[in-house]
């Protein structure tokens, strides 16, 4: 071999690596094409619904407050330690602020659509093929887990195509709704919340699934019996909260299956020589953010991170074949880590006192109280003092009040509004004061959050960009700033798939 | 040459490139050490004070609203097109929420300190050496530009060491204040706002600077005469607004020098064979965010981006020797891109109607009106209708009201509060309603911002992480998630400097 040849080969090696060293991940460069470095065979996509920088950062400082050893520094989560960070826009075809259907469509199939529409072109109705369907066609196994119903927008965006996300059971225009599409998808594993919010229709679709060869697990016992040779599986939470969803982590009983259980089982069931694509959604980070309930957000986000820890263990076994991507679909609530009254001070220890989500507080305290004291005029906030203290750490007793008088007045007004008693509308208006939520409960979480230094601006999604965190084979292509549709192309590229 | 040698060399080339391909930029890996790829000789550090994802994203959608061609998509800024994005925590030694002094100390000298302290150890008082001082010692030229006073926390953190950022002119404990430290720094170029907020003391320090060999430019004419052979320069805005700062971009007259002018001149003056370190701060993104004035934020951020465009032009001339890093020191205001009343709708076109910052509105409208109508009881909001419409696009005339009745009521309350008339405190309390700002003005920007879909939660800094954007030599080490102190080490590493 002569010197010239050596230089030629050297230069080739150089070019090859230079190309993969400097992936074109910036907005200006469009879609990334990966060359060379092998295939992502085991692909995890973790979606924190409604999760962006504020939710993640709050969870980290909450952990530090809990163990009280960190002198203001965050406790990093499993996924925030990943080496690659990306940033994405979430605007959809019709609006700067996306909805979960159009957001998940963007990263599941690489196309923009309008609010509420799933995997359809808003102009001509063309159906989009999803990354999960491409994976299935390529012989990989596919799993979908969600903490909310499996026909909810995010999980549905991996198998479904409907003009409106609300079409779970079929309607005149689209007789085949999301539930039937799920059952007929042929995907290998579904886990988490129920298929639909109604127990009866959930049972019906499970019967259909059984006929199509699925093994169904409805109890922890049945769940534990599932294994890698079971075949196709649908495994659901036994108890549901909040229209067919799994319980908030903060409300979950030890006997309830968790997002960690559904993720662990998924890994066990999906592992096979052809690889897998496994999407896991934490859907109630979003719901809790809509309700401005930081405690419920944080507990669900930490459980989500524990599920990611299992993927990380798997990655350590197969580092050259595994890719883990964690992202959000949009931010929800306009969560902020600073509040006018607390200025530069944050006290996350206040949030450690919360023991119930807003939903559990409504279901266990507020609504039963209203039934119990049916005479509106006889309802008194004093009756709820101990429940409020136990649930949110807020002490309303005059002798031991631990919030400001102003905050106490707000809670009083919210109580009267919740109880149907006469009350003057606050200057900001009811829509800002409490939105469509139970006034007392949302004002309690507001006040608790504010005392920790956490603010909220909305009960809806916001236009803030979301963060992505990647580790594993082709991790580098997920760095930089790009549109959320690019996530689909980046995933496909990492999996060496040709997609349209 | 034999085959074995070829493989050895090939493997070496491989390792070399693999090492620089996969820079250790994650939190878990600590400080990045760069090997191989040459030195960043021309280094730009652009600091958007108070700038994080919300401020940047708002500026992008504002541009799209302005040119009205983008169907909800953002118009990317010069710096958001950079290929590398990083994310940093900003907590300081004493608090989860940093102040600008401790934040700038973190990235200027790699160490945590407490709020208000600049480049000093909070425990033992040790002074920290800054990246600018290391650059100066290495024979590079150093430039510092800020839109606020040059003794303000961010610019001061590149040359100064004081126990309290307020010590501009010396006190009993520290006789040598920041202004004297600036004059004695020996740095090559200072530009932007005045040295101090007082005209007389500013003149005094300029005299001292002249004696130490600085050429002083106080007028645009003097400024235009400066060139690469002038020597050391201090060039200040002729007019100041808001305690010695440059005018908000939205209020700036064409005859006023802008951040773009000061940056262009800096590049011209600093270019030399030994390279330079050039820090440019947009300081009033923060001040406008404190005041919850999105219009002023956006205009200053866009001017900042235009200044960055000049660095980008320079980079294109010397791509292998230039590094541009754009970062924020913290988020301010808890700015959010979603508001309870507007839900999923955002209307950035509303912000295009704003013609004055909150400061200009106070100075030109509110305070003169109070002087003009000295009898408190005779002040009527109707007198300000046309000024409010012209300044903020808010039409309060009953026949053409373009905000909600609720918002109108809030402005009425704020007017009465501003005018010293009797008014009932709103349920949320004055501290949340208007903070320490002029009630009428802050409520006008609140209402304007809300109608666009923008919310605010605080008048202070927040704990949200900040974004960094990098392009140029060693850009890749600025990707990932890391503490703000790492920026110092990354810069030093890119500049091939040994630092303690």
Interface residues (C-beta under 8 A of the other chain):
Chain A: X1 X2 X3 X6 X9 X10 X13 X14 X17 X18 X20 X21 X22 X24 X25 X26 X27 X28 X29 X52 X53 X54 X57 X61 X71 X72 X73 X74 X76 X80 X81 X82 X83 X84 X85 X86 X87 X89 X91 X92 X93 X94 X95 X96 X97 X99 X115 X331 X333 X334 X335 X336 X337 X338 X339 X340 X341 X343 X344 X345 X346 X348 X404 X406 X409 X410 X413 X426 X427 X428 X429 X431 X432 X435 X453 X455 X456 X457 X458 X459 X460 X461 X462 X463 X464 X465 X467 X469 X476 X479 X480 X481
Chain B: X1 X2 X3 X6 X9 X10 X13 X14 X17 X18 X20 X21 X22 X24 X25 X26 X27 X28 X29 X52 X53 X54 X57 X61 X71 X72 X73 X74 X76 X80 X81 X82 X83 X84 X85 X86 X87 X89 X91 X92 X93 X94 X95 X96 X97 X99 X115 X331 X333 X334 X335 X336 X337 X338 X339 X340 X341 X343 X344 X345 X346 X348 X404 X406 X409 X410 X413 X426 X427 X428 X429 X431 X432 X435 X453 X455 X456 X457 X458 X459 X460 X461 X462 X463 X464 X465 X467 X469 X476 X479 X480 X481
